[in-house]
Amino acid sequence: MKLYETTIVIDSTLKADEVRSQNDKIVNFISNHGGNIVKVDDWGKRRLAYEIKKKQYGFYLQVRFAGPEALPLLLEREYRLNESVLRHLTVKVDPLVIKEEQKAKKAAEVESVSEAWDEVPVDAEDEVPLS
């Protein structure tokens, strides 16, 4: 199984419930066709850089998943048949990107721990004599 990432722009004229159902439909489609969902990012409603199908706004969804090589083709077909999907892009995730993300996550954890220790007050009475 390879790791993929798909980003979808959904029509902004849909109601919140309809957008959620579209998101769930995409996630279920991936799961039903042999994929394992790794991460789902719902970016919400954003302004498009340029109009797509006379729309200025869209709901963005990004899904990272592991799946067989045929799954991106099936997803693309599903996106093309779905009229509420304005744009889509599915790419294979490079292993180097995953390593960089893990390094950044560890660095952020170390940073947060060191900041927490910097905020702890030290009283003279609490110090232990070294004798």
ABEGO torsion letter per residue (X at the ends): XBBBBBBBBBBAABBAAAAAAAAAAAAAAAAAAGBBBABBBBAEBBBBABBBGGBABBBBBBBBBBBBAAAAAAAAAAAAABAABABBBBBBBBAAAAAAAAAAAAAAAAAAAAAAAAABBBBAAABBBAX
